[in-house]
């Protein structure tokens, strides 16, 4: 994994400029429990969907972390 992966300012969704911090907030404070919920609260993953998981990432530069990884990590701990 790359450096700064857990920096809350890391831009997870480039289409809508959604940061890791915003996604974590939507999960911990707004109650998002699925990618659908995160989309509703933040707009992340609603355009090209490259940020939802590595299989959907069609960009030349791959993301450090994806919405599905964030959900798993937070719901686990």
N, C-alpha and C positions, 0 to 999 in steps of 0.2 A: 504494500500500500504506500501511497505517496505521503509526503509531509503535509501537515496542516489539515488532515482529513477531518479532525474534530473541531476545527476552528468554526465557530458559529456564523462567521461571515462568509464561509465558503458557499459559493453559488451552486446550488444543486440543480435548479431549473434555469437555464439560460434564456429560454423564450420569455419567461415572465419575471426574471431576476429575483427568484425566490431563494433565500438563504437557508442554510441548515438550521439556523436559529429560529426562523419562522416556522419551519416544518416541525421542529421539536416543540415549539409553543403550541402548534395546532394539535399535537398529540397529547401533550401533558396538561394543557390548560383548557383546550376546547373539546377534548374528548375524541379526536380522530382515531379510529381503530382500523381503518383500511385505506388503501390508496384512493379509493373513491371519496372518502371523507377528507383526505388531504387535498385532493383536487378541489373539493367544495370550499374549503376554508382558505386555500392559498393560491389556487389556479395552477400550481405546479403539476406538470404532467398532462395538461389539457391541450397542448398544441402538438409538438412533434413526438412526444412520449419517450424521448431518449433518456429522460431522467427516472423513468419508472423502474427499469431493471436493465441489466447488462445486455440482455438479448435484444432490447429495443434501441440500444445506443448505436446509432449509425454515424456518429460524428467521427472526424479524423482523430481528435483528441478525446479519449474516453474519460468519463467521469470517475472521480475517486470513490463516490458512494452514490447509491440509488435509493429511491423512495422505499422499495421493498426491504433493503438492508436496514434502513433507519427504523422502520416499523418493527422489524424483528428484534433489533438491538434494544430498543426502548421497552417493548412489551415483555422482553425476557428479563430485564433488570429492574 
